[in-house]
Amino acid sequence: MKYRREYSRSAHRVVYGEHTFRSKLEAQWAVFMDALSIKYDYEPYSFLLDEGIGYCPDFWLPNYDSFLEIKPAGALAEREMEKALLWVEFNGDLVILEGFPIRKGHSLIGTNTRPVFTRDSIRWGECPRCRTIVLSDNGEPNCNCFDLEELEDMFSGASPEVDFTKTTRLKEAYRIARKHSFTTRNRVLPLQTLMDFC
Ligand SMILES: [Zn+2]
């Protein structure tokens, strides 16, 4: 019986690249970031709550100064929310990516955010000029390739609007991530290794 319990607990884990992820969902988001050459650390930091319970955001993106938490689609449990808020108070904003990698808005928890929890506000975007990938409000680039006037014209309809969230590279990353369904128990090679053969 002991064996079975251990088996079922580890059955959800997914080995992808250098990491053993706790869920397929986390591994799929790792594939998404690999497809975009976004550097990430998996569970590098944990935070000890008063009650002795740890909280450990799933990803740290060093070049984005962002912590990511991956959650199945649906509401955050109250307990999860409490832990996340405590984390945010001491460690800064937390972006929550919900569900499978698809083009949609994500949530942000931040003490400087009003309200503290915003839904569907954060999106992956790409600057069509310098091709920088961002994780920002509506996927708007923050690279200064567009001046404010240009952005205002776009969003007011005065000039053609560019959808920063729907570029070829982003669409391809979503496609690749979803294709990795991690249904076999075999070790899956990191995306970079696979791409080297293409
Ligand atoms: Zn740019």
Boltz pocket constraint, residues with backbone or C-beta under 6 A from the ligand:
constraints:
  - pocket:
      binder: B
      contacts: [[A, 127], [A, 128], [A, 129], [A, 130], [A, 131], [A, 132], [A, 141], [A, 143], [A, 144], [A, 145], [A, 146]]
      max_distance: 6.0
